[in-house]
């Protein structure tokens, strides 16, 4: 970095010299390259040429000293741009001789006035070059200082003051009712601090918002400032930390000085874990710049009184790595967990983001909220935006349920790989695999509802099965977890029973099932080892998150843990095979429907289970949902030529037209 800065300084220092060099080149060009040739004649040589009558033009200019004349002119053998210069003494005889020669030889004689007689001309001749040079030097210096202006603000705060145009209120924040209640007294204090001071109440200096990404922590902080109608300073934790030690601490001091001048106000530090990590951690020691910045932040929070009108709010999704001194009373007194929204909260969030969306009659936000458990506010906003983009791409005037379904799949699994080619044998394997998951979900009493099954590849998956819990629970029972594992193993069980062969398609299923089984044994106490916790989901602050788990068992117990995990997996696998064997007809029915239609919705699956066949297609069936095989059949029925050679996009265009 220092080398780059030195190179910039050297380049800027050379600019004035380059400028002068260009001027000198211009002078040389106009003097020599332009083709003008000037001869110097002595006084004797000039008189000789005058007597011989070789002069064709002559110009006389009296010099300001008053003792000599400067003369210039041409001789008869000179070319067009060839002249001579000479100096003559101030003498009446010389001037008389020149005038007589002019009369006799008839050459052009010009006498110009003394330049000193014009004050304006003297100013231009004497001062204009100086003014030009000084102005050019000043311009160069000003450019150089402007380039280094940022270095003068190196230690200034990077906190940005939000404008009134971007004011956010609680109307813009949906699904966070409890969190709003927690910060209402902060708003009351910023509006009327005196009523708190009368009773001796100490308002929290800092409020820490904790929770998964995308749950609305930043939005909630903006809404607090908007409701209180106070200045809102926004800064990221990474804006404090620089290469040079002491810069971050200087920025912290400057930030609090600005805040005190505009109090009451609210300071929001996003991703505070970037600067607030535990001191002295990390392999090889700590980080001097970050730790000095944290020390300065702790000092500044102690330095202002409880009721000075400055509230600090911070957000993080890693509260486990924050320094304990940052969380003690007197610093971040109040800690608010912003969780993922429940079904009611998701519906409210969808209503906020659907204000500027044109939704068709078949789109119900309440049903959509039920189908999106685990989605954060950012995920829901992205889902509606993806649906809107798909509607525009398909040339529709409103967002239909078809676009919403496709957008949900895109958010969860990625875009469909419609151009990927795979054999009929692979399609059959994937169809029976996904049908196996669906059969387990249908037949287990406490299993999640099957919402959608598809064999269209998305991301790394050849197909997938969307299953949603019948109701959202705060905690899961042992039966719930066992049935989750059984459902995950349903695909492998279907492969074994149908093809008497196994594939790599259950790779991700095994990963999830093994993780649940290990948690049941080592964390939840749901095995024959008893109600003991052998592992904790906690990373080391010194070695980084997920570097290792805290383990509290011997090698003998480790062997027993492996045996218990194997016992759980094997029992669930056995149960999955029993269910598949008992429902082979249903398995084949769903698999055959998947091979024909590629995607089955909950309504279609329910109808298929009840009636043993797919519901009849309506005239306004959405062709985008159909497989290319079905589209070609419809194209054949409608008499479309060359339908067998058309791609899916071409078939859709022909059928829609």
DAJO-V449057 format. One record per pair of residues at least 6 apart in sequence whose ideal C-beta (glycine too) atoms are under 6 Angstrom apart, sorted by the first residue. I is the first residue (numbers start at 1). J is the second residue. D is the distance in whole Angstrom. If there is no record, write none. Layout:
BEGIN
i={I:I}
j={J:J}
d={D:D}
END
This chain:
BEGIN
i={12:15:16:35:36:37:38:38:39:40:41:41:46:49:50:53:54:54:55:55:56:56:56:57:57:57:58:58:59:59:60:60:60:61:61:62:62:63:64:67:68:68:68:69:71:71:72:72:74:88:102:115:155:155:156:157:157:157:158:158:159:159:159:160:161:161:162:162:167:168:168:168:169:169:169:170:170:170:173:173:173:174:174:174:175:175:175:175:176:179:179:182:183:186:186:187:187:187:189:189:190:190:190:191:193:196:197:202:204:204:205:206:206:206:207:207:208:208:208:209:209:209:209:210:210:211:211:211:212:213:214:214:214:215:215:216:217:217:218:221:221:225:225:230:230:230:231:231:232:233:234:235:236:236:237:237:237:237:237:238:240:240:240:240:241:241:241:241:245:245:248:248:249:249:249:252:252:252:256:259:259:259:263:263:264:266:267:268:269:270:272:272:273:273:273:275:275:275:276:276:276:276:277:278:278:279:279:279:280:281:281:298:301:304:321:340:343:343:346:346:347:347:347:349:349:350:350:350:351:353:353:357:357:358:359:360:360:362:362:363:363:373:383:383:386:386:387:387:387:387:388:390:390:391:391:402:413:413:413:414:414:416:416:417:420:429:430:430:430:431:431:431:431:432:432:432:433:433:433:433:434:434:434:434:435:435:435:436:436:436:436:436:437:437:437:438:438:438:438:439:439:439:440:440:440:440:440:441:441:441:441:443:444:446:446:447:447:448:448:448:449:449:450:450:451:451:451:452:452:453:453:454:454:455:455:455:456:478:481:481:485:485:485:486:486:486:488:488:488:489:489:489:490:491:491:492:493:493:493:494:495:495:497:517:517:517:518:520:521:521:521:521:522:522:523:523:525:525:527:529:534:534:535:535:536:538:539:539:539:540:593:593:597:598:607:623:623:628:631:632:635:635:636:640}
j={144:140:140:81:81:82:83:85:84:85:84:86:86:55:101:105:75:76:73:107:74:76:107:73:74:108:73:109:72:110:69:71:111:70:112:69:114:70:116:90:87:89:90:88:86:88:83:85:83:94:109:121:247:250:254:251:254:255:235:239:233:235:255:234:231:233:232:234:226:222:223:226:223:226:227:180:223:227:219:220:223:348:349:352:341:345:348:349:216:336:338:336:224:224:311:224:227:228:196:203:228:230:264:228:307:203:307:306:333:334:301:312:331:332:313:334:314:332:335:217:315:336:338:319:337:337:338:339:317:317:376:377:378:338:376:377:315:338:270:268:313:232:266:264:265:266:262:265:266:267:268:269:270:271:269:271:272:274:275:274:248:251:275:293:248:275:289:290:288:289:289:293:292:293:296:296:297:300:300:265:267:310:309:310:309:311:312:313:314:315:314:316:316:318:321:290:293:294:294:322:323:326:321:323:541:286:291:323:286:541:542:325:331:310:541:376:369:370:369:372:365:366:369:377:380:365:369:380:365:381:384:384:388:398:399:398:400:400:401:401:404:472:407:411:407:410:399:403:404:407:399:403:406:399:403:622:458:459:464:458:459:456:458:457:457:503:455:462:463:455:591:594:595:494:498:591:491:494:495:505:453:455:463:465:587:590:591:490:491:493:494:580:465:490:491:450:453:465:590:583:586:587:486:487:490:576:579:447:450:467:487:579:483:479:483:483:487:467:468:469:468:470:467:605:466:468:602:466:601:465:600:463:599:463:594:598:598:526:516:520:513:516:572:572:575:576:509:512:513:572:573:576:576:506:509:506:576:577:580:580:502:503:580:565:568:569:565:526:527:561:564:565:534:535:533:535:531:532:564:564:552:553:549:551:550:550:545:546:547:547:600:614:627:627:615:652:655:648:651:643:643:651:643:654}
d={5:6:5:5:5:5:5:6:4:6:5:4:5:6:5:5:5:5:6:5:5:5:5:5:4:5:4:5:5:5:5:5:5:5:5:6:5:6:4:5:5:6:6:5:5:6:6:5:6:5:4:6:6:3:5:5:4:4:6:4:4:4:5:5:6:6:4:6:5:4:5:5:6:5:6:6:5:6:6:6:5:4:5:5:4:3:5:5:6:6:6:5:5:6:6:6:5:5:6:4:4:5:5:6:6:6:6:4:4:4:6:4:6:4:5:5:5:4:5:4:4:5:6:5:5:6:4:6:6:6:4:6:3:5:5:5:4:5:6:4:5:4:4:5:5:6:5:4:5:5:5:6:5:6:6:5:5:3:4:5:4:6:5:5:5:6:6:5:5:5:6:3:5:5:4:4:5:6:5:5:6:5:4:5:3:5:5:5:4:5:4:5:5:4:6:6:5:6:6:5:6:5:5:5:5:6:5:6:5:5:5:6:5:6:5:6:5:6:4:6:6:6:4:5:5:4:6:6:6:5:5:6:6:5:5:4:4:6:5:5:6:6:5:5:4:5:5:4:5:4:6:4:6:5:5:5:4:5:6:5:4:5:6:4:5:6:5:4:5:5:4:4:5:5:5:5:4:6:6:5:5:6:5:5:5:4:4:4:5:6:3:6:4:5:5:5:5:6:5:5:6:5:6:5:4:6:6:5:4:5:6:5:5:6:5:5:6:4:6:5:6:6:6:6:5:5:5:4:6:5:5:6:4:4:5:6:5:5:6:6:5:6:4:4:5:5:4:6:4:6:5:5:5:5:6:4:4:4:5:5:6:6:5:5:5:6:6:4:4:5:5:6:4:4:6:6:4:6:4:6:6:5:5:6:4:6:4:5:6:6:6:6:6:4:5:6:5:5:4:5:4:6:6:5}
END
